[in-house]
Amino acid sequence: MAKRKYDEDLFESTKMTFGEHLEELRKCFFKGGIGLALGMVIGLIFATDVVRFIQTPLTGALETHYRERSKAKLKEYAKVHLGGEQYAPPDVLARLDEGEYLFDMVLCDVDDMRRRLDLSAPAAPTLPDVEVDPQRDDEADEAFAERKRQRQYEAIQESLPELKPVFLWRRVADDSRITLKSLSSEETFMIWLKAGFVVGAMISSPWVFYQVWVFVAAGLYPHERHYVYVFLPFSLALFFSGAALAFFVVFRFVLKFLLGFNASMGIDPDPRISEWLSFVILLPLGFGIAFQLPLVMLFLQRIGIMSIELYLSKWRIAVLVMACLSAVLSPGGDPYSMLFMFIPLVGLYFLGIGLCRYMPRNTDTDEELMQSMA
């Protein structure tokens, strides 16, 4: 029987000693380290813009949260205090609907405000004198002093002006509640460094992966390299699709749920930039890893551990496992992030079955892969 091409020793003319392997590894590490350092330098240059960009989902959610709360306050105060009367021009109220302005309500003495602004207003009322007929000549008597304090308190209450609600309007962009906070002077600097390193690692990752591939590919058969060439682009596409879904879609619903939960408990959110940056990194990372499901299914089917018939017959168990996986990989702990991960995973599960059924396969290559895994 003729030998297949994979039975031949393809590395006969390219064998290396252990020391030569270490030297090749050292060169790859050195080149990859230089690329990583250059990428981090570039990342630090754009770190400020990156930090501002990753704040946009949270600041947008906070603006919506406080704008809706202002609208609810406006309806409540207009019903209870104003009786339908408006203390703000109609155009400003329209800007509230457009999301440009927020307001706070304070109670003030309108007559005193007019007087301080040199407008026509009645004179300020003077505090009435209080006369208390002593039952005894001794002013140190405790009962006499208590009656005097009570009469003075009643006189002050009668002289207080009637307070009316006044709305103070301000731009949404100037609201300090929408700005993320740092609790120490060095926290912002560490956030800047962390953002720069993450961006630098992303920029330099193609070069670093290439150096790793140069070292690893030298010891692989051609059919093994073929699997990498086919599956790596597909894997990257799935990863970035999951990360993009998390950042551009899931964040909006997750933040709306969490801020609404704060409002239901009467707690004002005060987000920190360090905690938000960690959340921004973990949630897209979890989605990207979860989206590798079709490739994992295809790999298990190719090496003979799983089959298409088993995938189809056990799909209910697979759905339960994916629900548990969604709960673990979604760091928010809220139902929205879990739901937005679970629904695509169900679709990716059946996509994986389609890949197993319709993706072309090389029989000799698959046999070699199964033998290498044995």
C-alpha contacts under 8 A as a table, 3 or more apart, distances in Angstrom:
res1	aa1	res2	aa2	distance
3	K	6	Y	7.99
3	K	7	D	6.07
3	K	8	E	7.54
4	R	7	D	5.40
4	R	8	E	7.35
5	K	8	E	5.71
6	Y	9	D	7.66
6	Y	10	L	7.95
6	Y	221	Y	7.61
9	D	12	E	5.73
10	L	13	S	7.58
10	L	221	Y	7.62
11	F	14	T	5.05
11	F	15	K	5.93
12	E	15	K	5.99
16	M	20	E	5.80
16	M	21	H	6.44
17	T	20	E	5.13
17	T	21	H	6.33
18	F	21	H	5.07
18	F	22	L	6.34
19	G	22	L	5.07
19	G	23	E	6.22
20	E	23	E	4.99
20	E	24	E	6.17
21	H	24	E	5.09
21	H	25	L	6.13
22	L	25	L	4.96
22	L	26	R	6.09
23	E	26	R	5.01
23	E	27	K	6.32
24	E	27	K	5.17
24	E	28	C	6.33
24	E	215	F	7.10
25	L	28	C	5.14
25	L	29	F	6.14
25	L	215	F	6.58
26	R	29	F	5.12
26	R	30	F	6.06
27	K	30	F	5.07
27	K	31	K	6.16
28	C	31	K	5.23
28	C	32	G	5.96
28	C	211	Q	5.35
28	C	212	V	6.78
28	C	214	V	7.74
28	C	215	F	6.91
29	F	32	G	5.05
29	F	33	G	5.88
29	F	211	Q	7.50
30	F	33	G	5.08
30	F	34	I	6.26
31	K	34	I	5.20
31	K	35	G	6.32
31	K	208	V	7.95
31	K	211	Q	7.21
32	G	35	G	5.11
32	G	36	L	6.11
32	G	207	W	6.69
32	G	208	V	4.72
32	G	211	Q	6.07
33	G	36	L	4.97
33	G	37	A	6.09
33	G	208	V	7.68
34	I	37	A	5.13
34	I	38	L	6.23
35	G	38	L	5.20
35	G	39	G	6.08
35	G	204	S	5.80
35	G	207	W	6.54
35	G	208	V	6.82
36	L	39	G	5.02
36	L	40	M	6.18
36	L	200	G	6.80
36	L	201	A	6.26
36	L	204	S	5.27
36	L	205	S	7.50
36	L	208	V	7.07
37	A	40	M	5.13
37	A	41	V	6.31
37	A	200	G	7.73
38	L	41	V	5.12
38	L	42	I	6.38
38	L	200	G	7.62
38	L	204	S	7.64
39	G	42	I	5.14
39	G	43	G	6.02
39	G	199	V	7.68
39	G	200	G	4.17
39	G	201	A	6.38
39	G	202	M	7.90
39	G	203	I	5.59
39	G	204	S	5.01
40	M	43	G	4.68
40	M	44	L	6.06
40	M	196	G	6.09
40	M	197	F	5.27
40	M	198	V	7.82
40	M	199	V	6.94
40	M	200	G	3.74
40	M	201	A	6.50
40	M	204	S	7.90
41	V	44	L	5.23
41	V	45	I	6.53
41	V	196	G	7.67
41	V	200	G	6.91
42	I	45	I	5.18
42	I	46	F	6.71
42	I	196	G	7.82
42	I	200	G	6.35
43	G	46	F	5.31
43	G	47	A	5.74
43	G	195	A	7.56
43	G	196	G	4.34
43	G	197	F	6.31
43	G	198	V	7.51
43	G	199	V	4.94
43	G	200	G	4.38
43	G	203	I	7.71
44	L	47	A	4.78
44	L	48	T	7.77
44	L	192	W	7.50
44	L	193	L	6.85
44	L	195	A	7.54
44	L	196	G	4.18
44	L	197	F	7.06
44	L	199	V	7.91
44	L	200	G	7.45
45	I	48	T	7.49
45	I	196	G	7.48
46	F	49	D	5.45
46	F	50	V	6.22
46	F	196	G	7.10
47	A	50	V	4.96
47	A	51	V	6.14
47	A	192	W	5.90
47	A	193	L	7.51
47	A	195	A	5.57
47	A	196	G	4.74
47	A	199	V	7.50
48	T	51	V	5.24
48	T	52	R	6.36
48	T	192	W	6.61
49	D	52	R	5.12
49	D	53	F	6.11
50	V	53	F	4.96
50	V	54	I	6.22
50	V	195	A	6.96
51	V	54	I	5.37
51	V	55	Q	6.43
51	V	192	W	7.23
51	V	195	A	6.69
52	R	55	Q	5.30
52	R	56	T	6.92
53	F	56	T	5.55
54	I	57	P	6.85
54	I	277	L	7.57
54	I	280	V	7.35
55	Q	58	L	5.50
55	Q	59	T	6.01
56	T	59	T	5.20
56	T	60	G	5.83
57	P	60	G	5.25
57	P	61	A	6.19
57	P	251	F	6.68
57	P	252	R	6.58
58	L	61	A	5.07
58	L	62	L	6.13
58	L	255	L	7.09
59	T	62	L	5.00
59	T	63	E	6.10
59	T	178	I	5.81
59	T	179	T	7.06
59	T	180	L	7.92
60	G	63	E	5.13
60	G	64	T	6.32
61	A	64	T	5.17
61	A	65	H	6.07
61	A	252	R	6.87
61	A	255	L	6.28
61	A	256	K	6.44
62	L	65	H	4.91
62	L	66	Y	6.17
62	L	178	I	5.72
62	L	259	L	7.77
63	E	66	Y	5.45
63	E	67	R	5.93
63	E	99	G	7.93
63	E	172	V	6.91
63	E	178	I	6.50
64	T	67	R	5.07
64	T	68	E	6.06
64	T	99	G	7.75
65	H	68	E	5.42
65	H	69	R	6.29
65	H	256	K	7.65
65	H	259	L	6.88
65	H	260	G	7.61
66	Y	69	R	4.89
66	Y	70	S	6.04
66	Y	102	L	7.54
67	R	70	S	5.04
67	R	71	K	6.33
67	R	96	L	7.44
67	R	99	G	6.49
67	R	101	Y	7.83
67	R	102	L	6.19
68	E	71	K	5.10
68	E	72	A	6.30
69	R	72	A	5.04
69	R	73	K	6.18
70	S	73	K	5.01
70	S	74	L	6.06
70	S	102	L	6.22
70	S	103	F	6.41
70	S	104	D	7.84
71	K	74	L	5.02
71	K	75	K	6.34
71	K	96	L	7.66
72	A	75	K	5.29
72	A	76	E	6.24
73	K	76	E	5.04
73	K	77	Y	6.00
74	L	77	Y	5.32
74	L	78	A	5.94
75	K	78	A	5.23
75	K	79	K	6.14
76	E	79	K	5.24
76	E	80	V	6.09
77	Y	80	V	5.14
77	Y	81	H	5.17
77	Y	82	L	6.32
78	A	81	H	5.76
78	A	82	L	4.60
78	A	83	G	5.71
78	A	84	G	5.30
78	A	85	E	6.81
78	A	86	Q	7.47
79	K	82	L	6.21
79	K	83	G	5.34
79	K	84	G	6.27
80	V	83	G	6.35
81	H	165	P	7.30
82	L	85	E	5.04
82	L	86	Q	7.10
82	L	165	P	7.92
86	Q	89	P	7.32
87	Y	166	V	6.72
87	Y	167	F	6.79
88	A	92	V	6.52
88	A	93	L	6.83
88	A	167	F	7.23
89	P	92	V	5.44
89	P	93	L	6.60
90	P	93	L	5.03
90	P	94	A	6.21
91	D	94	A	4.98
91	D	95	R	6.35
92	V	95	R	4.95
92	V	96	L	6.47
92	V	101	Y	7.76
93	L	96	L	5.07
93	L	97	D	6.79
94	A	97	D	5.21
94	A	98	E	6.44
95	R	98	E	4.77
95	R	99	G	6.27
95	R	100	E	5.60
95	R	101	Y	6.06
96	L	99	G	5.16
96	L	100	E	5.93
96	L	101	Y	5.01
96	L	102	L	6.37
97	D	100	E	7.78
98	E	101	Y	7.95
99	G	102	L	7.77
99	G	172	V	7.47
100	E	171	R	5.94
100	E	172	V	5.64
100	E	173	A	7.99
101	Y	169	W	6.56
101	Y	170	R	5.59
101	Y	171	R	4.51
101	Y	172	V	5.15
102	L	169	W	5.80
102	L	170	R	5.59
102	L	171	R	6.22
102	L	172	V	5.88
103	F	167	F	6.18
103	F	168	L	5.30
103	F	169	W	4.33
103	F	170	R	6.11
104	D	167	F	5.66
104	D	168	L	5.19
104	D	169	W	6.66
105	M	165	P	6.24
105	M	166	V	5.60
105	M	167	F	4.56
105	M	168	L	6.20
106	V	165	P	5.59
106	V	166	V	5.42
106	V	167	F	6.51
106	V	168	L	7.58
107	L	163	L	5.57
107	L	164	K	5.25
107	L	165	P	4.46
107	L	166	V	6.08
108	C	113	M	7.80
108	C	163	L	5.10
108	C	164	K	5.64
108	C	165	P	6.51
108	C	166	V	6.92
109	D	112	D	5.33
109	D	113	M	6.24
109	D	161	P	6.33
109	D	162	E	6.53
109	D	163	L	4.98
109	D	164	K	6.52
110	V	113	M	5.02
110	V	114	R	6.22
110	V	163	L	7.22
110	V	164	K	6.94
111	D	114	R	5.14
111	D	115	R	6.17
111	D	121	A	5.66
111	D	122	P	7.04
112	D	115	R	4.99
112	D	116	R	6.17
112	D	121	A	7.65
112	D	124	A	7.32
113	M	116	R	5.18
113	M	117	L	6.24
114	R	117	L	5.02
114	R	118	D	6.23
114	R	119	L	4.89
114	R	120	S	6.61
114	R	121	A	6.08
115	R	118	D	5.00
115	R	119	L	5.47
115	R	120	S	6.65
115	R	121	A	5.67
115	R	122	P	7.92
116	R	119	L	7.45
125	P	159	S	6.81
126	T	159	S	7.63
127	L	155	A	7.43
127	L	156	I	6.73
127	L	159	S	6.59
128	P	155	A	6.61
128	P	156	I	7.93
128	P	159	S	7.85
130	V	148	K	7.93
130	V	151	R	6.80
130	V	152	Q	6.30
130	V	155	A	7.45
132	V	147	R	7.74
132	V	148	K	6.27
132	V	151	R	7.80
134	P	137	D	6.54
134	P	139	E	7.90
134	P	144	F	6.44
135	Q	144	F	7.29
136	R	139	E	7.45
136	R	141	D	7.76
136	R	144	F	7.90
138	D	141	D	5.75
139	E	144	F	6.78
139	E	145	A	7.13
140	A	144	F	7.60
140	A	145	A	7.14
141	D	144	F	5.44
141	D	145	A	6.48
142	E	145	A	5.18
142	E	146	E	6.24
143	A	146	E	5.16
143	A	147	R	6.31
144	F	147	R	5.27
144	F	148	K	6.28
145	A	148	K	5.09
145	A	149	R	6.29
146	E	149	R	5.19
146	E	150	Q	6.25
147	R	150	Q	5.10
147	R	151	R	6.24
148	K	151	R	5.22
148	K	152	Q	6.23
149	R	152	Q	5.10
149	R	153	Y	6.15
150	Q	153	Y	5.13
150	Q	154	E	6.28
151	R	154	E	5.17
151	R	155	A	6.18
152	Q	155	A	5.08
152	Q	156	I	6.19
153	Y	156	I	5.16
153	Y	157	Q	6.23
154	E	157	Q	5.13
154	E	158	E	6.28
155	A	158	E	5.20
155	A	159	S	6.33
156	I	159	S	5.13
156	I	160	L	6.32
157	Q	160	L	5.39
170	R	174	D	6.95
170	R	175	D	7.40
171	R	174	D	5.36
171	R	175	D	6.81
172	V	175	D	5.39
173	A	178	I	7.78
175	D	178	I	5.86
175	D	179	T	7.41
176	S	179	T	5.37
177	R	180	L	7.76
177	R	270	D	7.17
180	L	270	D	7.35
180	L	271	P	5.71
180	L	272	R	5.58
180	L	273	I	5.62
181	K	270	D	7.23
181	K	271	P	6.36
181	K	272	R	4.83
181	K	273	I	6.00
182	S	185	S	7.50
182	S	187	E	6.17
182	S	188	T	6.48
182	S	272	R	5.71
182	S	273	I	6.24
182	S	274	S	7.48
183	L	187	E	7.01
183	L	272	R	7.73
184	S	187	E	5.35
184	S	188	T	7.73
185	S	188	T	6.71
185	S	189	F	7.82
186	E	189	F	5.27
186	E	190	M	6.32
187	E	190	M	5.15
187	E	191	I	6.19
187	E	274	S	7.36
188	T	191	I	5.01
188	T	192	W	6.22
188	T	273	I	7.91
188	T	274	S	7.99
189	F	192	W	5.03
189	F	193	L	6.31
190	M	193	L	5.02
190	M	194	K	6.05
191	I	194	K	5.02
191	I	195	A	6.06
191	I	273	I	7.65
191	I	274	S	6.32
191	I	277	L	7.82
192	W	195	A	5.25
192	W	196	G	6.15
193	L	196	G	5.07
193	L	197	F	6.13
194	K	197	F	5.18
194	K	198	V	6.17
195	A	198	V	5.20
195	A	199	V	6.14
196	G	199	V	5.21
196	G	200	G	5.91
197	F	200	G	4.94
197	F	201	A	6.00
198	V	201	A	5.14
198	V	202	M	6.32
199	V	202	M	5.10
199	V	203	I	6.17
200	G	203	I	5.06
200	G	204	S	6.07
201	A	204	S	5.26
201	A	205	S	5.68
202	M	205	S	5.16
202	M	206	P	7.97
203	I	206	P	7.26
204	S	207	W	5.49
204	S	208	V	6.20
205	S	208	V	4.97
205	S	209	F	5.88
206	P	209	F	5.21
206	P	210	Y	6.04
207	W	210	Y	4.99
207	W	211	Q	6.36
208	V	211	Q	5.21
208	V	212	V	6.37
209	F	212	V	5.01
209	F	213	W	6.00
210	Y	213	W	4.92
210	Y	214	V	6.11
211	Q	214	V	5.04
211	Q	215	F	6.51
212	V	215	F	5.33
212	V	216	V	6.20
213	W	216	V	5.03
213	W	217	A	5.49
214	V	217	A	5.48
214	V	218	A	6.58
215	F	218	A	5.90
215	F	219	G	7.82
216	V	219	G	5.83
216	V	220	L	6.99
217	A	220	L	5.13
217	A	225	R	6.79
220	L	224	E	5.92
220	L	225	R	6.36
221	Y	224	E	5.23
221	Y	225	R	6.43
222	P	225	R	5.08
222	P	226	H	6.21
223	H	226	H	4.87
223	H	227	Y	6.63
223	H	365	T	5.99
224	E	227	Y	5.36
224	E	228	V	6.80
224	E	365	T	7.99
224	E	369	L	7.70
225	R	228	V	5.16
225	R	229	Y	6.26
226	H	229	Y	5.09
226	H	230	V	6.22
227	Y	230	V	5.23
227	Y	231	F	5.94
228	V	231	F	5.35
228	V	232	L	5.46
229	Y	232	L	5.89
229	Y	233	P	7.25
230	V	233	P	6.63
230	V	234	F	7.13
231	F	234	F	5.14
231	F	235	S	5.95
231	F	295	L	7.58
232	L	235	S	5.00
232	L	236	L	6.20
233	P	236	L	5.13
233	P	237	A	6.15
234	F	237	A	5.12
234	F	238	L	6.27
235	S	238	L	5.18
235	S	239	F	6.15
235	S	292	Q	6.41
235	S	295	L	7.22
236	L	239	F	5.03
236	L	240	F	6.14
237	A	240	F	5.41
237	A	241	S	6.03
238	L	241	S	5.07
238	L	242	G	6.25
238	L	288	G	6.82
238	L	291	F	5.64
238	L	292	Q	6.33
239	F	242	G	5.29
239	F	243	A	6.28
239	F	287	F	7.47
239	F	288	G	3.99
239	F	289	I	6.37
239	F	291	F	6.02
239	F	292	Q	6.77
240	F	243	A	4.95
240	F	244	A	5.94
240	F	288	G	6.25
241	S	244	A	5.19
241	S	245	L	6.14
241	S	288	G	7.09
241	S	291	F	7.91
242	G	245	L	5.12
242	G	246	A	6.31
242	G	284	P	6.70
242	G	287	F	4.84
242	G	288	G	4.48
242	G	289	I	7.87
242	G	290	A	7.71
242	G	291	F	5.93
243	A	246	A	5.17
243	A	247	F	6.28
243	A	283	L	7.81
243	A	284	P	4.12
243	A	285	L	6.31
243	A	286	G	7.97
243	A	287	F	5.71
243	A	288	G	5.16
244	A	247	F	5.19
244	A	248	F	5.86
244	A	249	V	7.79
244	A	284	P	7.15
245	L	248	F	5.62
245	L	249	V	5.38
245	L	250	V	6.37
245	L	284	P	7.80
245	L	287	F	7.92
246	A	249	V	5.74
246	A	250	V	4.66
246	A	251	F	6.14
246	A	283	L	6.61
246	A	284	P	5.19
246	A	287	F	6.60
247	F	250	V	6.22
247	F	251	F	5.67
247	F	280	V	7.58
247	F	284	P	6.41
248	F	251	F	6.56
248	F	252	R	7.43
249	V	252	R	5.89
249	V	253	F	7.27
250	V	253	F	5.53
250	V	254	V	6.09
250	V	336	Y	7.40
250	V	337	S	6.23
250	V	340	F	6.66
251	F	254	V	5.08
251	F	255	L	5.92
251	F	337	S	7.92
252	R	255	L	5.44
252	R	256	K	6.18
253	F	256	K	5.05
253	F	257	F	6.19
253	F	336	Y	6.41
253	F	337	S	7.89
254	V	257	F	5.25
254	V	258	L	6.23
254	V	332	G	7.62
254	V	334	D	6.91
254	V	336	Y	5.61
254	V	337	S	6.10
255	L	258	L	5.07
255	L	259	L	5.91
256	K	259	L	5.35
256	K	260	G	5.93
257	F	260	G	5.12
257	F	261	F	6.12
257	F	334	D	7.75
257	F	336	Y	7.61
258	L	261	F	5.03
258	L	262	N	6.36
258	L	334	D	7.65
259	L	262	N	4.97
259	L	263	A	6.27
259	L	269	P	7.17
260	G	263	A	4.98
260	G	264	S	6.22
261	F	264	S	5.13
261	F	265	M	6.49
262	N	265	M	5.27
262	N	266	G	6.18
262	N	267	I	5.07
262	N	268	D	6.49
262	N	269	P	6.80
263	A	266	G	4.93
263	A	267	I	5.85
263	A	268	D	6.93
264	S	267	I	7.76
271	P	275	E	7.54
271	P	276	W	7.19
272	R	275	E	5.53
272	R	276	W	6.26
273	I	276	W	5.06
273	I	277	L	6.07
274	S	277	L	5.23
274	S	278	S	6.44
275	E	278	S	5.26
275	E	279	F	6.30
276	W	279	F	5.01
276	W	280	V	6.08
277	L	280	V	4.99
277	L	281	I	6.31
278	S	281	I	5.22
278	S	282	L	6.13
279	F	282	L	5.17
279	F	283	L	6.00
279	F	331	P	7.37
279	F	332	G	7.63
280	V	283	L	5.90
280	V	284	P	6.79
281	I	284	P	6.03
281	I	285	L	6.19
282	L	285	L	5.05
282	L	286	G	6.05
282	L	331	P	6.75
283	L	286	G	5.17
283	L	287	F	6.34
283	L	329	L	7.69
283	L	330	S	5.99
283	L	331	P	6.03
283	L	332	G	7.42
284	P	287	F	5.04
284	P	288	G	6.02
285	L	288	G	5.08
285	L	289	I	6.22
286	G	289	I	5.26
286	G	290	A	6.14
286	G	329	L	5.05
286	G	330	S	6.23
286	G	331	P	7.86
287	F	290	A	5.10
287	F	291	F	6.17
287	F	329	L	7.27
287	F	330	S	7.50
287	F	341	M	6.66
288	G	291	F	5.25
288	G	292	Q	7.04
289	I	292	Q	5.59
290	A	293	L	6.08
290	A	326	S	7.98
290	A	329	L	7.53
290	A	341	M	7.88
290	A	345	L	7.33
291	F	294	P	7.44
291	F	345	L	6.88
291	F	348	L	7.28
292	Q	295	L	5.64
292	Q	296	V	6.45
293	L	296	V	5.13
293	L	297	M	6.20
293	L	345	L	7.44
293	L	348	L	6.64
293	L	349	Y	6.72
293	L	352	G	7.19
294	P	297	M	5.11
294	P	298	L	6.16
294	P	348	L	5.97
294	P	349	Y	6.17
294	P	351	L	6.38
294	P	352	G	3.96
294	P	353	I	7.62
294	P	355	L	7.49
295	L	298	L	4.99
295	L	299	F	6.05
295	L	352	G	6.86
296	V	299	F	5.12
296	V	300	L	6.21
297	M	300	L	5.24
297	M	301	Q	6.18
297	M	306	M	7.86
297	M	349	Y	7.98
297	M	352	G	5.89
297	M	353	I	7.51
297	M	356	C	7.73
298	L	301	Q	5.10
298	L	302	R	6.08
298	L	352	G	6.35
298	L	353	I	7.72
298	L	355	L	6.70
298	L	356	C	5.48
299	F	302	R	5.12
299	F	303	I	6.36
300	L	303	I	5.45
300	L	304	G	6.34
300	L	305	I	5.37
300	L	306	M	5.53
301	Q	304	G	5.19
301	Q	305	I	5.94
301	Q	306	M	4.66
301	Q	307	S	5.32
301	Q	308	I	7.35
301	Q	356	C	6.85
302	R	305	I	7.77
302	R	306	M	7.98
302	R	356	C	7.96
302	R	366	D	6.49
302	R	370	M	7.79
303	I	306	M	7.89
303	I	366	D	7.13
303	I	369	L	6.76
303	I	370	M	5.05
303	I	373	M	7.56
304	G	307	S	6.91
304	G	370	M	7.39
306	M	310	L	6.53
306	M	311	Y	7.32
307	S	310	L	5.18
307	S	311	Y	6.31
308	I	311	Y	5.06
308	I	312	L	6.29
308	I	353	I	6.36
308	I	356	C	6.81
308	I	357	R	7.13
309	E	312	L	5.19
309	E	313	S	6.11
310	L	313	S	5.16
310	L	314	K	5.97
311	Y	314	K	5.51
311	Y	315	W	6.00
311	Y	353	I	7.05
312	L	315	W	5.44
312	L	353	I	7.91
313	S	316	R	7.99
314	K	317	I	5.47
314	K	318	A	6.32
315	W	318	A	4.82
315	W	319	V	6.16
316	R	319	V	5.11
316	R	320	L	6.48
317	I	320	L	5.12
317	I	321	V	6.27
318	A	321	V	5.01
318	A	322	M	6.10
319	V	322	M	5.04
319	V	323	A	6.23
319	V	346	V	6.70
320	L	323	A	5.11
320	L	324	C	6.46
321	V	324	C	5.16
321	V	325	L	6.08
322	M	325	L	4.80
322	M	326	S	5.98
322	M	342	F	6.41
322	M	345	L	6.80
322	M	346	V	7.46
323	A	326	S	5.11
323	A	327	A	6.39
323	A	338	M	7.76
323	A	342	F	5.87
324	C	327	A	5.14
324	C	328	V	6.38
325	L	328	V	5.14
325	L	329	L	6.05
326	S	329	L	5.29
326	S	330	S	5.88
326	S	338	M	5.19
326	S	339	L	7.65
326	S	341	M	5.79
326	S	342	F	5.62
327	A	330	S	5.65
327	A	331	P	7.96
327	A	333	G	7.11
327	A	338	M	5.54
328	V	331	P	7.10
330	S	333	G	6.42
330	S	337	S	5.99
330	S	338	M	5.87
330	S	341	M	7.57
332	G	337	S	6.66
333	G	337	S	7.46
333	G	338	M	7.52
334	D	337	S	5.95
334	D	338	M	6.65
335	P	338	M	5.15
335	P	339	L	5.90
336	Y	339	L	5.03
336	Y	340	F	6.02
337	S	340	F	5.18
337	S	341	M	6.19
338	M	341	M	5.23
338	M	342	F	5.96
339	L	342	F	4.99
339	L	343	I	6.11
340	F	343	I	5.72
340	F	344	P	6.84
341	M	344	P	5.79
341	M	345	L	6.28
342	F	345	L	5.11
342	F	346	V	6.40
343	I	346	V	5.36
343	I	347	G	6.71
344	P	347	G	5.07
344	P	348	L	6.04
345	L	348	L	4.84
345	L	349	Y	5.98
346	V	349	Y	5.09
346	V	350	F	6.76
347	G	350	F	5.46
347	G	351	L	6.23
348	L	351	L	4.69
348	L	352	G	6.02
349	Y	352	G	5.10
349	Y	353	I	6.55
350	F	353	I	4.91
350	F	354	G	6.29
351	L	354	G	4.97
351	L	355	L	6.26
352	G	355	L	5.01
352	G	356	C	6.25
353	I	356	C	5.11
353	I	357	R	6.28
354	G	357	R	5.12
354	G	358	Y	5.92
354	G	359	M	7.71
355	L	358	Y	5.41
355	L	359	M	5.06
356	C	359	M	5.99
361	R	365	T	7.98
361	R	366	D	7.40
362	N	365	T	5.18
362	N	366	D	6.09
363	T	366	D	5.18
363	T	367	E	6.16
364	D	367	E	5.13
364	D	368	E	6.27
365	T	368	E	5.16
365	T	369	L	6.25
366	D	369	L	4.97
366	D	370	M	6.16
367	E	370	M	5.11
367	E	371	Q	6.16
368	E	371	Q	5.06
368	E	372	S	6.14
369	L	372	S	5.10
369	L	373	M	6.32
370	M	373	M	5.12
370	M	374	A	6.24
371	Q	374	A	5.09
